[in-house]
Amino acid sequence: MNVITARRSAIVWWFACLFWLMLTNPGVAQPVTVEFWYQEVEHFGPPMAALIEKFHAEQDAIRVDLVQTGLNFSRDEMWDIVLVAGAGGAAPDLVYTTGAWIVEQGLLNGIFDPFDDFISPDAVDEADMLPPMREALFLQGKWYALPQRTDSRALFYNPDLFSRVGLDADRGPETIDELDEYAAKLTVYDAENRRYTRLGFYPLAGGDDNVGLLYIWMHGGKYFDWQRLRPTFSEFEANFDAVRWMKSYADRYGVGLPTPNVNRFLNDEIAMIVQSTTQYERIVANYPDFELGVDYLPSPVGVNPTSYSGMGGLGIPRGAGNGQAAAQFALFLLRADNQLAWFHATNSLPTRLSAVREAAGHIDDPRMAVLLNVLPYTNVIEPLFTESRAVWQQYRNMVFGESSMAPEQALREIQSSLELYYSDAFANLAR
């Protein structure tokens, strides 16, 4: 045996002895590995990896293996993969995706276990959670998901276009009537070619207005009761006001217009648009010369400004091998200092009130302050939203399609069909 061979044999023998000692010595604990499936856009990957490294530095009992599924799969594909993995006994330990989907799959199909199965009841500071996060994820007395991040939406406007038509470029419209007036002044119609070259505003269902349902909240209405887990489309006069208002835009400017997306906004083809914190970050980073104004959505007198929050949640799939460790890592991500670290790294908003207040104290940009300050008054989408898309399409067609149905009648029909749907799904789950 030569010297090199002897040395290799010695090294192999040493590692074999070490491995045997680790297995047989009860004093040497092996770290538990949490397989974490992360559904998110690419630029959120490095900040999440940094938080995982911080978690590793604070303790050595749990290691987190980050699987960035969001780089390869769409949201719907991600959901299919989670369901297939769970059915095949290969579920990950922790999943990050849309919070509402985790809740509905946990409540109705048992795909996710509530966190209460793995943590003590007081582990989550319920009082420090943003109200809409708590309302949507804490059902039947259990946390079916924990909110890792959220966002908000506000009215983005073009101050340069405001100035051109004599409007105050330092603020957006403060009332819904004023929004209508601004929209009319900012709209440009090319009579020769019979088309609009610029719209002041157009509440087209879709995109960042949550299929147009945001405008029900904006008018002080409500289309879902979280206590009864039932729709309320036809129960509030403000709901009818909202749909009549949306219908008025379709009547005034026509239907079948291009979707008022952020690219049309950047190209001066629309002067005001509802957009999110994600688009705020994109515009500021990629279009530094674009003059951007951000203000609260107008609301009726006495009604707080509202918004819609898209909520990224954490869930533990049924059959996860290391659910206890996964819950501990989820609580780490929910910790106020880590929520703040996430916010400073991404501009993605915290879900804890204490973190929101702390972040607000460090905001110099009044536009971001609007997006942050509106968080306590935001609304989130209802459970079963993946199953009720056909109804939302009916809603969209009713407002912006060629339907001759009166808004009041349409809302009552939507209420009737959804009432049966939710009554069947949540027969024994009303709070």
SEBA-922097 format. One record per residue: residue in three letters; x, y, z of N, C-alpha, C, CB in turn. Coordinates in steps of 0.02 Angstrom, whole numbers, plus 50000, padded with zeros to 5 digits. Glycine has a CB too. Layout:
BEGIN
alaXYZXYZXYZXYZ...
END
This chain:
BEGIN
met500434994050000500005000050000500455006250000499515000050062asn500365010949950500785016849949500515022149998500805019849877val500875027650003500715032750053500035035950039501265038150056ile499895037349974499265040749957498665036249973499255042749883thr498745029849954498195025149968498075024450042498345018249938ala498615024050080498555023450152498215029550182499235022450184arg498395035350155498095041450182497345041650167498445047750153arg497155039850104496445039650087496055034750131496355037750013ser496355028950144496035024050186495925026750256496445017550189ala496425030350281496365033250348495805038450351497025036450369ile495755042450298495225047650296494535044450294495325052350235val494465039350251493825035850246493635032750312493855030550191trp494135029550345494005026350410493805031650461494625022550435trp494125037450460493975042750508493255045250500494475048650501phe493055046450437492375048850424491855043450442492295050950351ala492025037150429491565031750447491465031450522491835025050421cys492005032250560491955032350633491545038250657492655032450665leu491655044150626491285050150646490545049250632491555056250609phe490375046650574489685045450556489355040550605489625042850485trp489715035150624489445030250671489335033350739489915024350677leu489805037650760489725040950825489125045650826490365044850843met489015049050770488445053650766487785049950769488485057850702leu487785043850740487165039950740487035036750808487205034650687thr487565034750842487475030850903487515035150966487995025550907asn487815041050961487885045351020487275049851026488525049551016pro486855048851075486255052951081486395060251093485825050351137gly486995061951113487165068951125487315072751062487755069251170val487385069451006487525072850943486885072850900488125069350905ala486515078350902485875078650866485995080650793485405083650900gln485615077450749485655079150678485155084750663485505072850635pro485355089650623484885094950606484325092150561485235100750570val483735094950571483155093050530483145097650468482485093650570thr483035094750410483015098650349482295099850327483405095050292val482125106250318481475108250295481505109650220481215114550334glu481115105950182481075107250109480555112650098480895100650070phe480785118350074480375124350069480265126049996480705130350106trp479645125049972479475126749902479255134049900478915122049875tyr479615137849860479535145149861479275147549793480205148649879gln478655149849792478335152249731478355159849730477605149649725glu478835162549694478895169849692479315171949633479195172449758val479265178449616479655181049560480395181049578479415188149542glu480795181349527481515180049535481865184849582481855180249468his481695191249580482085195949621481955195249695481935203049599phe481455191249715481345189849786481775184049811480615188449799gly482095180449766482485174649785483075176249831482745171149725pro483525180949811484095182549854483905185149923484525187749820pro483405189549931483215191549999482965185750041482685196949996met482595181050011482365175250049482965170950069481855171250008ala483445170050023484045166150039484425169350096484495165449977ala484445176050098484795179550152484445178350219484825187150138leu483785178250220483425176850282483545169650305482675178150274ile483595165150258483735158150276484435157550308483685153550214glu484915161150280485585161150310485575164050380486085165050266lys485175169150391485105171950459484805166850506484675178350457phe484305163250481483985157950521484495152650540483395154850482his484905150650493485425145650507485925148250559485785143750443ala486085154650555486575157450602486305157850673486785164350579glu485655158350681485355158950747485275152350783484685162350742gln485255146750745485165140250776485455134950729484405138850791asp485565129050755485865123850713485445117450714486575122250737ala484825117850738484405111950741484005110850677483935112350800ile483895116350638483475116050578483855119150520482795119550589arg483875115650464484155118350402483585118850352484735113850375val483605124050311483085125250262483365124450192482775132250271asp483055120050153483235118950083482745122750039483255111250066leu482975128250009482535132549970482485129949898482795139849970val481865128449879481725126149810481315131549777481355119149809gln481625135349731481295141049701480875139049641481815146249681thr480305136249656479865133949602479615139649560479275130149631gly479585145649587479325151349550479735153149489479275157149595leu480355150849486480765152349428480585148049369481505151549446asn480225142649381480095137849328479355136849313480395131349345phe478925138349362478225136649355477785142749364478035131149404ser477225142749329476715147849343476375146149408476205148249285arg475955150849433475605149649496475155143549492475195155849515asp474765142949438474315137249432474695130649427473865138049371glu475265130749391475665124649386475955122749454476235125549335met476155127849492476415126649559475885123149601476625133249592trp475265125349598474735122249637474635115049617474085126249629asp474645113749552474565106849528475125102349554474545106549452ile475735105049554476305101049576476255099549651476965104749561val476035104449690475955103349762475435097849774475745109849797leu474875098149738474355093149747474595086249727473735095049706val474955085749672475205079249649475715076449698475505079749579ala476165080849722476685078649769476365076049834477165084449785gly475855079649858475515077449919475175070749910475015082549942ala474845069949853474485063649840474975057849834474065064149777gly475575059249810476075053949801476515052849861476505055549743gly476365056149917476755055349978477435058749976476855048149991ala477505063749932478145067249926478055074649939478455066049857ala477615076349985477475083349999478085086950028476885083950046pro478195093250009478715097150042478495098650114478855103850004asp478945101450153478785103050222478435109850229479405102950264leu478585114350183478305121150186478225123750115478755125950229val477675127250103477525130050038477375137450045476935126250004tyr477645141350000477465148449995477095149349929478085153150000thr476475152049933476095153649873475525158249894475825147149837thr475005158849855474445163149871474105160649935473935163349813gly474035165149984473765163150049473055160550045473775168950095ala472635163550002471935161349998471885154249972471545166049952trp472335152349928472315145449901472495140449956472805144749841ile472985142049997473175137550052472575136550098473775140450092val472225142050114471655141550160471105137150130471385148550176glu470925138450068470365134650039470545127250032470165137549972gln471165125750014471365118750008471415115350076472035118149971gly471585119250127471595116450194470905115250222471975121050240leu470465120050213469785119550239469365114250204469425126150234leu469405114150138468935110050099469215103150082468755113550036asn469855102750070470145096450044470665093350090470445097649978gly470825096650145471315093950191472015093450162471095087150213ile472165097550112472825097250080473355100450125472805100950011phe473155105250166473625108550212473385107650283473695116050195asp473845106550328473695106150400473745113150430474175101250436pro473305114850477473365121350511473995121550553472745122650554phe474275127550560474885128350599474765126650672475135135550594asp474145127050694473995125550764474135118250781473265127050778asp474215113950731474405107050744475135106450764474265102750683phe475525111850753476245111350763476525116550812476605112150697ile476135121750826476365127050871475845128250925476515133550831ser476045131550978475585133151032475115138751010475965135051097pro474525139151039474025144151018474275151351022473415143451059asp474735152851068474965159651076475615161051039475055161151149ala475825156550996476455157550959476385163150908476665151050923val475785164150881475655169650833475325175250871475215167250773asp475625181150869475345186950903474765189650860475885192550914glu474175187150874473595188750832473445196150831472975184950858ala473535199550887473375206650891473845210950849473385208950963asp474435208250834474935212050796474895210650721475635210450822met474395206850700474325205250630473875210350596474045198050621leu474045212250535473595216750498472895213750495473875218050427pro472365217550508471685214850510471495210650449471195220350517pro471625212850387471415208650330471795202050327471515212350266met472425201950350472805195650351472495190750401473545196950368arg472335193450460472035189350512471345186850491471965193350578glu470955191150459470285189250438470295183650388469925195350410ala470765183850341470775179050286471105172350304471125182050227leu471585172350350471975166350363471805162850428472695168050363phe471475166350474471295163550539470555161650537471445168550598leu470415155550517469725153250510469605147150555469565151550437gln468995146750579468805141250624469265140750684468815134550585gly469525146550706469955146650765470655143950753469645142850819lys470855143450689471515140650673471845144750618471465133250653trp472515144950622472915148050569473045142750516473585150950597tyr472685143250460472805138450405473405140550363472185137950361ala473595146850368474185149250334474445155150374474045151350259leu475085156650366475375162550398475585167350342475985160750444pro475455173850350475605178750297476325181050298475135184750302gln476715179050249477425181050248477525188050219477825175950207arg477115189750170477185196450140476505198450111477735196450085thr476445204850096475845207250063476025213250019475295209250114asp475525216249990475615222249950474985226449957475775220549875ser474965231949923474365236049922474315239449855474365241249980arg473745242549842473635246049780473385253049793473145242249736ala473575257449749473375264449755473265267249684473895268649794leu473085273549681472975276749616473635279749592472425282149621phe473905277049538474495279849506474255285049455474935274249472tyr474575290849454474375295949406474985299349376473915301149439asn474875302649320475415305849283475385313349295475365304249207pro475815316049338475785323249355475885327749294476305324849406asp476295325549247476405329649187475755330549148476945326449143leu475385325149139474745325649104474255329949144474455318749091phe474275329449211473845333549253473985341049239473965331949328ser474625342749237474805349749227474575352349159475565350649234arg474605348149109474415350249042473685352249037474555344648992val473255349249078472535350949075472315355249134472125344549074gly472805358049170472645362749223472445359649290472105367049201leu472625353349301472475350149365473065350649412472285342649354asp472935350249477473455350449528473885344149522473155351049599ala474515345049503474955339249492475225336249556475535341349448asp475085339349613475355336949676474895332149713475515342849721arg474315330949685473855326249719473395323049668473435330049773gly473115317249688472615314049648471925316449667472655306449655pro471405314149633470715316149650470535313549720470225313449598glu470165317649758470005315949827469325312749835470045322049870thr468895313649787468225310649790468095306749725467675316049802ile467585302549726467415298749666467165303449611466895293349682asp466775308549631466545313449581467135317049550466055318549613glu467635318649591468225322049564468625317349519468665324549622leu468635310949535468965306149491468635306149422468935299049521asp467975306349421467615306549357467775312949318466855306049370glu467815318649354467975325049321468675324849292467895330849371tyr469155322349332469845321849308469875317249247470305319249364ala469515311649250469535306849195469295310149131469105300649211ala468765314049135468495317349075468985322549047467825320749091lys469315326449091469785331549068470405328449037469985336049127leu470615322749061471235319649038471145315248976471535315549093thr470525313848958470385309348902470455313248836469675306348907val470765310048788470875313048721470575308348669471635314348707tyr470125311148627469795307248576470005309648507469025307648584asp470225305048465470415306448396469795305448352471015301848372ala469455310948337468825310448300468935307848229468485317248297glu469495309648200469615307448130469675299948126470255310748103asn470025296948173470125289648173469635286048218470825287948193arg469205290048251468665287348293468945282548347468155283648249arg469425285048384469705281048438470005285648491470245276048411tyr470055282948551470365286648606471115285748602470095284448675thr471475291348602472215290848605472455291048678472535296548565arg472025293448722472195293248793471545293148833472635299348814leu471525288748882470985288548930471215291648996470735281248941gly470775295549026470945298249091470965292849144470455303749111phe470445288649143470385282949189469865278349161470195285349262tyr469935271849175469435267049153469465261049199469555264949079pro468945259849239468955254449288468805247649257468455255749344leu469215245649209469115239249176469275233549223469555238749113ala468825228749228468925223049272469535219049249468305218549275gly469955217349295470545213449279471175216749304470595212249204gly471725213149302472365215949323472385217449397472505222249284asp472615223449414472735225049484472115227649521473275230049489asp471535227249491470935229249527470525223149549470495233949484asn470845217149550470515211049573469845209949538470405211349648val469875209549472469285208349430468755213749442468995201349445gly468965219749458468485225249467468155225449534467975224849416leu468255220449576467925220249641468195225549689467995213349672leu468785228049675469075233349716468595239349720469755235549689tyr468235240649666467825246649664467195245949708467615248149593ile467005239849723466475238949774466735241349841466255231449778trp467335239449859467635241749922467725249349920468305238249935met467935251949863468065259149857467435263249870468345260749787his466855260549854466225263949866465955262649936465705261949815gly466325259049977466085257550045465665251350048465705263250071gly465685247249995465285241149994465665235050019465035239849924lys465335229450014465625223250040465295217350003465505222550118tyr465705212949976465405207449938465525200649970465685207349868phe465855200450029465945194050063465955195150138466605190650040asp465605190750173465565190950246466015185450274464825190150272trp466565187550306467055182650331466805178950393467705186050347gln466315181750428466045178250486465585172550465465665183150531arg465155173850416464695168750392464985164650335464055171950370leu465545166850306465835163650247465325163250191466095156650264arg465005168950177464495169250126464585175750086463785168950158pro464395175650021464425181749980463875186550000464375179949906thr463985192949987463495198050005463405203149948463715201750070phe463415200749887463375205249830462745209549830463405201249766ser462185206649849461545210349845461305213049912461015205849815glu461735213149962461525215050029461675222350046461855210650079phe462065225750005462265232650022462135237249963463015232850043glu461825242849977461685247649924462325250249892461265253449951ala462855250849931463495253249904463755248649849464015253849960asn463595242149852463795237549799463465239549733463615230349817phe462825241149736462465243249676462745249949651461715243849691asp462915254449697463205260849678463855259749639463345265249740ala464255255049663464895253749631464815251149560465295248749672val464345246549551464255243549484463935248649437463815237249489arg463485252749462463205258049420463755262849397462645261949457trp464205264349443464765268849427465225265649374465175270549490met465405259349382465815256049332465465255749264465995249049355lys464815254249267464425253849205464405260649170463705251549221ser464425266049209464405272749178465025273949135464355278149233tyr465595271149154466195271849114466135267949049466825269449153ala465845261949054465735258048993465245261548946465475250949011asp464735264648975464245268248934464555274448902463645270148976arg464995277748939465275284048915465825283048863465555288148974tyr466265278148876466855277348833466815271148789467465276948876gly466325266848800466255260948760466555254848793466575262048693val466455249148762466715242748787467225240048738466145237548799gly467585234948759468075231948715468705236048708467785230848648leu468825240848753469425244948751470025240948776469345251348793pro470635242848754471225239248779471275239548855471865242048747thr471515234148885471605234048958472085239648979471865227148981pro471895243649029472325249149051472905246649094471925254349090asn473395243449062473945240549099474505245749110474225234449063val475015243749148475535248449167475935250949107475995245349218asn476005246849056476385249048997476015254748961476505243148949arg475355254348957474965259748927475015266048970474235257548918phe475055265049035475145270749080475815274149067475085268449154leu476335270249061477005272949049477055276348981477525267449054asn476635274348934476645277248867476145282948859476495271948815asp475885285548915475415291248915474755289548880475735297148881glu474575283248876473945281348845473375281048896474005274648811ile473545281348960473055282049013473375286149068472815274949039ala472995290649097473285295549144473265293249216472925302049137met472775289049234472705286549302472545279149299472145290449341ile472845275349345472755268149344472865265349414473245264849293val472515260049431472625256649495473215251849486471975252849518gln473725252749529474305248349525474575246949596474865251349481ser475045242249599475275239549663475975241749681475245232049662thr476185239749741476865241049764477375237849718476945238549835thr477215232049690477685228749644477815233049583477415221849623gln477285236049555477375240349497477695246949516476705241549463tyr477575249349576477915255349600478665254249599477675257349671glu478875248649626479595247049628479875246549557479715240549667arg479495243349513479735242449444479815249249409479245238049404ile479325253649417479345260149384479925264349410478695263949392val479995264649476480525268649506481215266149486480465268649583ala481295259449483481945256549467482115256949393481965249349489asn481615255749350481755255149278481585261249237481385249349252tyr481195265849266481005271849228481115277949272480255271449206pro481745279349289481885284749337481675291649312482625284849354asp481615292549246481425299049220480665299949214481745300049152phe480295294549228479565295049224479305298449287479245288149215glu478905303649278478615307249335478005303349358478435314649315leu478045300749418477515296449445477195299549507477795289449463gly476535299849507476175301849566475785295949594475705307649551val475735295549660475365290149693474935293349747475845284749723asp474295291649747473845294249799473325288949816473505300849775tyr472965290149871472455285449892471885285149842472185287349962leu471565279449837470955278949798470425283349831470715271649791pro470055287249792469535291349823468985286949853469225296149772ser468635289649901468115285849935467545290549955468395282049997pro466955287849971466405292049993466585295650058465765287950003val466245301050072466365304850134466235300250194465905311150137gly466715300250241466665296250301466905289150294465955296150323val467125287150234467375280450222468135280650214467035277250160asn468495276550251469215276450246469435274350175469515271750298pro469995277050151470265274650088470385267150092470915278450069thr470285263750038470355256450039470875254349988469685253050026ser470995247849987471465245049939471345237549936472205246649958tyr471685234449890471665227149883472365224549896471405224849814ser472435219449938473085216549954473125209449926473205216450029gly473645208349887473805201449868474265198649921474135201249797met474105192949947474435190350007474825184049993473925189150062gly475475184150005475885178149999475905174550066476595179849976gly475685168250067475625164650130476075158450132474925162550141leu476165155950193476545149950207476075144550230477105151250259gly476145138450202475715132950222476105126550230475165131950171ile475865122150273476175115650285475745110250254476275114350362pro475965107150199475555102050166475435095950210475875099950101arg474855092950203474705086750238475215081450218473975084450222gly475495078050266475995072950252476705075450254475865069950186ala476805081950270477485084550276477865080850330477475092150291gly478475078850315478865074950363479135078950420479425071650328asn479225085450410479525089650462479095095850474480245091650442gly478465094750487477995100350497478175104650557477315097650506gln478415101550610478595105350670479155110250655478805100650726ala479675107850621480235112250603480015117550553480815108150574ala479575115650506479325120450458478955126150492478875117050407ala478555124450542478185129550579478655134450615477715126350630gln479205131750642479695136150675480015140950627480225131950710phe480175138650567480465143050517479945148250494480715139050456ala479315146250487478795150950468478715156450521478115147350458leu478755154650584478715159650638479315164350635478675156250707phe479885161750617480485165950608480365171250554481105161650590leu480075169250497479935173950443479415179150464479705170250381leu478985177250510478455181750533478705186650587477875177750559arg479285185550613479555189750666479635196950641480235187050691ala479505201850683479485208850661480145211050630479305213250719asp480705209250660481345211450633481475208550564481915209550680asn481245202350553481335199350487480845202050436481265191850492gln480255203950458479785207250414480075213950390479105208350450leu480395217450435480705223850417481295222850369480945227550479ala481705217750383482265216250339482015214750269482685210450366trp481475210950265481175209250200480945215550165480595204350210phe480605219950201480345226150172480915230450144479945230050223his481445231250183481995235550160482365232550100482485236650217ala482345225950094482695222650039482275222449975482895215650058thr481605222649982481175221249925480635226549912480845214749934asn480495230949960479905235449958479255231549959479935239849895ser479275225149974478675221049983478445222050055478815213549966leu477815223150065477575225850128477515220650183476905229150118pro477625222650246477555218150304476825216350317477855221250366thr476725211150357476055209050376475905210150450475955201750358arg476395212450488476305213750559476245221250570476875210850601leu475775223350613475655230350625476275233850653475085231250674ser476625230550698477225233550727477755234750674477515229150783ala477825230150627478305230950573478095236450525478395224350534val477435237050513477185242350470477325249150501476425241550457arg477195249750566477325256150600478065257850598477075255850673glu478495252950610479215254150609479435256150539479585247850632ala479175252750489479365254450420479145261450401479065249350371ala478545263450424478285270050408478735275550434477585270950437gly479085274250489479545279150517480175280150478479715277350586his480295275850430480905276250390480775277750316481305269850395ile480155279850301479965281150232480045288550217479235278850220asp480445290050166480535296950144480115298550083481265298250128asp479935293550044479555294549983478815294550000479725289049931pro478465300049990477745300350007477325295449966477475307349997arg477575293449908477195288649868477185281749901477505288049797met477765279549926477775273249963477395273850028478505271149977ala477395279750058477025280850121476275279550109477125287950147val476015281550052475305280250036475185272750034475115283449969leu475605269049999475525261849991475585258250057476035259149941leu475985260950103476075257850168475515259750216476745259950198asn475315266150216474815268450264474125265650252474785275950263val473985263550190473325260950175473245253650197473185261650101leu473785250450217473765243250233473225241250283474435241150259pro473135244850338472615242650386471915242750358472635247150447tyr471805246050301471135246550273471065242450209470965253850258thr471555238250195471515234250134471015228550141472205231450117asn470845225650085470425219750083470795214250044469735221350049val470615208150058470925202450024470385198249990471335198150073ile470595194249941470105190249905469825184749949470415187349841glu469235182649932468865177849972469105170649958468105178449957pro468955165950002469115158949988468705156449928468985154550049leu468945151249897468645148149838468705152449776467915146649851phe469165157249777469215161549718469435157749657469695167249731thr469805152249666470015148449608469435144749576470565143449627glu468935143149616468355139449591467815143949564468075135049646ser467835150249581467285154649563467475159549507467045158549623arg467985157849469468195162449415467655163449364468815159749382ala467255158349352466715159049303466225164449324466345152349293val466105164949390465645170049415465955176949406465475168749488trp466605177549419466925184049410466925186049337467655183949438gln466975181149293466945182649222466245185249204467125176449179gln465745182249236465055184649226464995191949249464555180149264tyr465295193449305465305200149333465645205049284465675200249401arg466205202849257466575207049210466165208349147467245203849191asn465865203149120465475203849059464865208349070465255197049033met464585207749131463995211749147464155219149146463715209649215val464745221049172464925228049178465225230749113465405229149235phe465675226849083466045229449026465905225648961466775229049041gly465395221448961465205217948901464605221148867465065210748916glu464295217448823463725220048786463065218248819463745217248715ser463085215748881462475213648914462005219448925462645210348981ser461365218148915460855223248927460555222648996460315222748874met460815217849035460555216749102460725222649148460835210249132ala460245224749186460365230249234460845227949288459695232649265pro461285232349312461765230349363461435227349425462165236349384glu460855230049446460515227449505460305220149494459905231749522gln460035218749436459815211949421460415207249417459415211749356ala460955209649386461555205449379461855203649446462075208949335leu461895208549491462165207149557461735202149595462235213549598arg461085202649588460645197949623460725190949595459905200249617glu460825190449530460925183749501461595180849522460895184149424ile462115185049525462765182749549462715180549622463295188249541gln462365184449662462265182649733461915175949739461875188149769ser461395174949700461015168749704461435162649686460415169149658ser461825163049633462225157349612462795156049662462505158449542leu463095161349687463645160349734463405158149802464045166749741glu462815160349822462545158249887462485150649891461855161549899leu462235147649838462175140349835462865137149837461795138149772tyr463325140049801464005137249797464345137249865464415141249746tyr464325142949898464665143549963464295139650017464735150849983ser463625139550014463245135750064463425128450061462495136750053asp463535125850001463715118849994464435117650017463635116649921ala464885122049996465595121050013465725121850087466025125949973phe465395126950118465525128650187464935126850232465705136050194ala464605121450217463995119550254464095119450329463755112950231asn464675117150351464795116350423465365120750448464945109050439leu465535125950410466125129650426466005137050443466605129250370ala465375139250444465255146250461465485147550532464515147950454arg465785153350542466065154950608465515157150656466605160450602
END
